[in-house]
């Protein structure tokens, strides 16, 4: 008998139901420590219950799962159902990041923290407009200042970046040699970061692009 088949006592069932209800009601990933505080259980127990739930959903062939993303848990659709969900939610209307924006975002993700000047040097062009777009979208944020003359700002990816890609930490990003995005990486970033056209931030930056 597997762990998911073992009979559960009332306390166990209540904890499982509580986690499902909280995560379902949340609009963003619920951090594991928050769940632990609400249920008055150890973090390890919360993680174990979430793993059990994910295993059961997989065994039942459900179209959704509970996943750890950006340090918390959320419900998300099963990858196999992506084409149907995309068709339903987006209806063919998407606002995509430009190629230069995706390339800049990939560089930031793999080389962070990085300054504006470093980004421009790597890209070989001025990245001011592109960087403003990424900050406006919420995927990039200022994370500090370089201890050099002028103390230029340093940029890194945000929690929203992790959430949109459905990963928990940057360690889960695919390997990328020399910080140059391959076609598959660009495609994955583009798919994960698509936004509906009715989002004010989804329109193209009116500033002249590279």
Secondary structure, DSSP 8 states (H G I E B T S, - for coil): --GGGS---HHHHHHHHHHHHHHHH-SS-EEHHHHHHHHT--HHHHHHHHHHHHHHHHHTT-SEEEEEETTEEEEEE-GGGHHHHHHHHHTT--B---HHHHHHHHHHHHH-SEEHHHHHHHHTS--HHHHHHHHHHTSEEEEEE-SSTT--EEEEE-HHHHHHHT-SSGGGS---GGG---HHHHHHHHHHT-B-TTSGGGS--SS---
